[in-house]
């Protein structure tokens, strides 16, 4: 899930504990999409992030020219 403080969290469905977190430089208000082992994360910092689904590490990011607020 994304938050207005710019963080993305992945939680365990069984326990609710945080498995990993990642910080962007802006609010995350759009939907996060899973695709091929990656989470695609839109951010108001003007970046689209691709995070490894298992670890939360950034695989890549691309500047999109302005805030991203939708899926």
C-alpha positions as CSV (number, residue, x, y, z in Angstrom):
1,X,0.0,0.0,0.0
2,X,1.1,3.6,-0.6
3,X,0.8,6.5,1.8
4,X,0.6,10.3,1.6
5,X,4.0,10.4,3.5
6,X,5.6,8.8,0.4
7,X,6.1,5.4,1.7
8,X,5.1,2.0,0.3
9,X,4.5,-0.9,2.6
10,X,4.0,-4.6,2.0
11,X,2.2,-6.5,4.8
12,X,1.9,-10.1,5.6
13,X,-1.7,-11.3,4.9
14,X,-1.4,-13.8,7.8
15,X,0.0,-11.6,10.5
16,X,-0.3,-8.0,9.3
17,X,3.4,-7.3,10.0
18,X,5.5,-5.1,7.7
19,X,7.5,-7.3,5.3
20,X,9.3,-4.4,3.7
21,X,9.0,-0.7,3.0
22,X,10.2,1.8,0.4
23,X,10.3,5.6,0.5
24,X,9.6,7.8,-2.5
25,X,10.0,11.6,-2.4
26,X,6.3,12.4,-2.7
27,X,2.9,11.0,-1.8
28,X,1.7,7.7,-3.3
29,X,-1.9,8.3,-4.3
30,X,-2.4,6.1,-7.4
31,X,-3.0,2.4,-7.4
32,X,0.1,0.2,-7.2
33,X,0.1,-2.5,-9.9
34,X,1.8,-5.9,-9.8
35,X,3.4,-7.0,-13.1
36,X,5.9,-9.8,-13.6
37,X,7.3,-9.8,-10.1
38,X,7.4,-6.0,-9.8
39,X,5.2,-3.5,-8.1
40,X,4.8,-0.4,-10.3
41,X,4.4,2.6,-8.0
42,X,3.2,6.0,-9.1
43,X,4.4,8.9,-7.0
44,X,3.7,12.7,-6.8
45,X,7.5,13.2,-7.0
46,X,7.1,12.8,-10.8
47,X,8.6,9.3,-10.9
48,X,7.2,5.8,-11.7
49,X,9.1,3.2,-9.6
50,X,9.4,-0.5,-10.2
51,X,10.0,-2.4,-7.0
52,X,11.0,-6.0,-6.6
53,X,7.9,-7.7,-5.3
54,X,9.8,-9.9,-2.8
55,X,12.3,-7.5,-1.4
56,X,11.1,-4.0,-2.1
57,X,14.3,-3.0,-3.7
58,X,14.2,-0.5,-6.5
59,X,14.8,-2.1,-9.9
60,X,14.3,1.1,-11.9
61,X,12.5,4.4,-12.0
62,X,11.5,6.7,-14.8
63,X,10.7,10.4,-14.7
64,X,7.3,11.1,-16.1
65,X,7.3,14.9,-16.2
66,X,5.0,15.6,-13.2
67,X,3.0,14.1,-10.3
68,X,1.4,10.7,-11.0
69,X,-1.9,10.4,-9.2
70,X,-3.8,7.6,-11.1
71,X,-3.2,4.1,-12.2
